[in-house]
Amino acid sequence: MKTLQRWWELWRLARIRLRSEADYQAFQRYQGQWVVEDLIRRGCTVAGRRILDLGCGYGGYSVALREAGAWVVALDLSLLSSLGEGIMEVRGDAIRLPFASEAFDGVFCASLIEHVPDPAGLLREIRRAVRAEGWVYLSFPPFYSPRGGHQFSPFHYLGERVALTAIRWRRWWGEGSWIPERFPTHPPSFARAFGDYGLYPLTIRRARELISQAGFRIVHQGVRFLPLNLSRLPLLGELLTWHVEFILRP
């Protein structure tokens, strides 16, 4: 019953997330509470630890981490409104982090790696920033999954040119909301899909290669919120995994 209630609430918040920044933050926060519970259950200490929320978006994950007792640094390309006591907001580039080496006990990186042109560089910076005994949470929608094309879905299966053309006549997911104030309604390319950052195809297989090259070991690989883990299946997992998640250790 609890699981059904959670899914119902997640669906409700997803449905209204584009009404305002506050609604989107509430959607992030609810997901974050669920993910943080799982992190703690899997041995990742949160309370009393210094955690970096990398590519924090509208800050919902940061709030969830703070509510779990962490001291949070929330970094994004854009400045946010105040997220409250215990959360330090920093404007910065995830590829060139403005922090000393081994500055954090944990790094939370959700739905960012598919938006940077240099995912290998991102992982190297994360590896530099996290302490040797720390943990990393990394998640993203695989590009060839139904939602992997973000606002271009399902046309991303047909290639970039077709996808860009298709959304010119389809009502874009942000039209009529506050989203276009930050993002172009009709982007010229995947790389400019969100104005200051883009969408870059990333598969589970490629992510695993980059994780290994960066010096991490994978202690958990799963599908966010789902007990059925198809993410390890060759090819089929790329298509059926709506949101893959990893817990990493240096």
C-alpha positions in Angstrom: 0.0 0.0 0.0 2.8 2.4 0.9 4.5 1.8 -2.5 1.2 2.5 -4.4 0.7 5.7 -2.4 4.3 6.8 -3.3 3.8 6.1 -7.0 0.5 8.0 -6.9 2.1 11.0 -5.3 5.0 10.9 -7.7 2.6 10.8 -10.7 0.6 13.7 -9.2 3.7 15.8 -8.7 5.1 14.9 -12.2 1.8 16.0 -13.8 2.0 19.6 -12.3 5.8 20.0 -12.2 5.8 22.6 -15.1 3.4 25.0 -13.5 6.1 26.8 -11.6 9.6 26.6 -10.2 8.1 25.7 -6.8 6.1 22.8 -8.3 9.3 21.5 -10.1 11.3 21.8 -6.9 8.5 19.8 -5.0 8.8 17.1 -7.7 12.6 16.9 -7.3 12.3 16.9 -3.5 9.9 14.0 -3.5 12.1 11.9 -5.7 15.1 13.0 -3.6 13.5 11.7 -0.4 12.9 8.4 -2.0 16.5 8.2 -3.4 18.1 9.3 -0.1 16.3 6.6 1.8 17.7 4.0 -0.6 21.2 5.5 -0.3 21.1 5.2 3.5 19.8 1.7 3.3 22.8 0.8 1.0 25.3 2.1 3.4 25.9 5.7 2.2 26.1 8.0 5.2 24.2 11.2 4.8 23.5 12.8 8.2 26.3 15.1 9.3 28.2 14.8 6.1 29.2 17.4 3.5 27.4 16.5 0.3 27.7 18.1 -3.1 24.5 18.2 -5.2 26.0 18.6 -8.6 23.8 20.2 -11.2 21.2 20.8 -8.6 18.5 22.2 -10.9 15.8 23.8 -8.8 17.1 22.5 -5.6 14.6 19.8 -4.6 17.3 17.1 -4.2 19.4 19.5 -2.1 16.4 20.1 0.2 15.9 16.3 0.5 19.5 15.8 1.4 19.4 18.6 4.0 16.2 17.1 5.5 18.2 13.9 6.0 20.8 15.8 8.0 23.5 16.6 5.4 25.3 19.8 5.1 24.7 20.5 1.4 26.6 22.5 -1.3 24.2 23.0 -4.3 26.0 23.8 -7.6 24.4 24.8 -10.9 25.1 27.0 -13.9 22.3 29.3 -12.8 21.8 31.0 -9.4 18.8 29.9 -7.4 16.6 31.6 -4.9 17.5 30.7 -1.3 17.1 27.1 -0.5 17.3 27.6 3.2 19.7 27.1 6.1 22.2 24.4 5.7 22.4 24.6 1.9 25.2 26.7 0.3 24.4 27.7 -3.2 27.2 28.0 -5.7 27.2 29.1 -9.3 29.7 27.0 -11.2 30.6 24.6 -14.0 30.5 20.9 -13.1 33.5 20.2 -15.4 35.7 22.8 -13.5 34.6 22.5 -9.9 35.6 25.5 -7.7 36.4 23.2 -4.7 39.6 21.6 -3.3 40.3 18.0 -3.9 38.5 15.5 -1.5 36.2 18.3 -0.3 33.1 16.1 0.0 31.9 13.0 1.8 29.4 12.4 -1.0 28.4 13.6 -4.4 24.8 13.5 -5.7 24.6 13.8 -9.5 21.2 13.2 -10.9 20.2 13.8 -14.5 23.3 15.9 -15.3 25.8 13.6 -17.1 23.7 13.4 -20.2 23.7 17.2 -20.5 27.5 17.8 -20.5 29.6 17.5 -23.7 32.5 15.9 -21.7 31.0 13.2 -19.4 34.5 11.8 -18.9 35.7 15.2 -17.6 32.7 15.3 -15.3 33.5 12.0 -13.7 37.1 12.9 -13.3 36.1 16.1 -11.4 33.7 14.1 -9.2 36.5 11.6 -8.5 38.8 14.5 -7.5 36.2 16.2 -5.3 35.0 13.1 -3.3 37.0 11.7 -0.4 38.6 8.3 -0.6 36.0 6.8 1.8 33.1 8.7 0.2 30.3 7.8 -2.1 28.8 9.0 -5.4 25.2 8.7 -6.6 25.0 9.0 -10.4 21.8 8.7 -12.4 20.4 9.5 -15.9 17.8 8.3 -18.5 19.7 6.2 -21.1 19.4 7.8 -24.5 17.7 4.9 -26.2 15.0 4.5 -23.5 11.5 5.9 -24.2 12.3 9.1 -22.2 16.0 9.3 -23.1 15.4 11.9 -25.7 13.8 14.3 -23.1 11.6 16.8 -24.9 12.5 15.2 -28.3 11.0 11.8 -27.3 10.0 9.6 -29.2 11.5 11.3 -32.2 15.0 11.0 -30.9 14.9 7.4 -32.3 14.8 8.8 -35.8 17.9 11.0 -35.5 18.6 14.6 -34.5 17.4 16.2 -37.8 14.0 14.5 -37.6 13.6 15.2 -33.9 14.4 18.9 -34.3 11.9 19.1 -37.1 9.2 17.2 -35.3 9.1 19.4 -32.2 8.5 22.5 -34.4 5.0 21.3 -35.1 4.4 19.4 -31.8 3.4 21.3 -28.7 6.7 21.5 -26.8 6.7 20.3 -23.2 7.5 23.8 -21.8 5.1 26.0 -23.9 2.6 27.9 -21.9 4.7 27.6 -18.7 7.7 29.3 -17.1 10.2 27.0 -18.7 10.8 28.9 -22.0 12.1 31.8 -19.9 15.3 29.7 -19.5 15.2 27.2 -22.4 14.6 27.7 -26.1 11.2 26.6 -27.3 12.7 25.4 -30.6 16.4 24.6 -30.1 18.7 24.5 -33.1 20.4 21.2 -32.0 20.6 18.6 -29.3 23.7 20.5 -28.1 21.7 23.6 -27.6 18.5 21.9 -26.3 18.5 23.8 -23.0 20.3 27.0 -23.9 23.4 26.9 -21.7 23.6 23.2 -21.9 22.5 20.4 -24.2 21.5 16.8 -24.6 24.2 14.3 -25.5 23.4 10.6 -26.2 24.7 8.4 -23.4 24.2 4.7 -23.0 24.5 2.5 -19.9 27.4 0.6 -21.5 29.3 3.8 -22.2 28.6 5.2 -18.7 30.0 2.0 -17.2 33.2 2.4 -19.3 33.6 6.0 -18.2 33.0 5.2 -14.6 35.8 2.6 -14.7 38.2 4.9 -16.5 37.6 7.6 -13.8 38.7 5.2 -11.1 35.4 4.3 -9.5 34.0 0.9 -8.7 30.3 0.3 -9.0 28.7 -1.0 -5.8 25.1 -0.8 -7.1 23.5 -0.5 -10.5 19.7 -0.4 -10.7 16.6 1.3 -12.0 15.3 4.2 -10.0 12.3 3.3 -7.8 11.8 -0.1 -9.5 12.6 -3.5 -8.0 12.9 -5.1 -11.5 16.4 -4.3 -12.7 16.8 -4.7 -16.5 19.7 -2.3 -16.8 22.3 -5.0 -16.9 20.8 -6.7 -20.0 22.8 -6.0 -23.2 20.9 -3.9 -25.7 17.5 -4.6 -24.2 18.4 -2.8 -21.0 19.2 0.3 -22.9 15.6 0.3 -24.3 13.7 -0.7 -21.1 15.6 1.2 -18.4 13.7 4.5 -17.9 16.3 5.9 -15.4 19.5 4.0 -14.5 21.2 4.7 -11.2 24.7 3.9 -9.9 26.3 4.0 -6.4 30.0 4.4 -6.8 33.0 4.2 -4.5 36.5 5.5 -5.2 
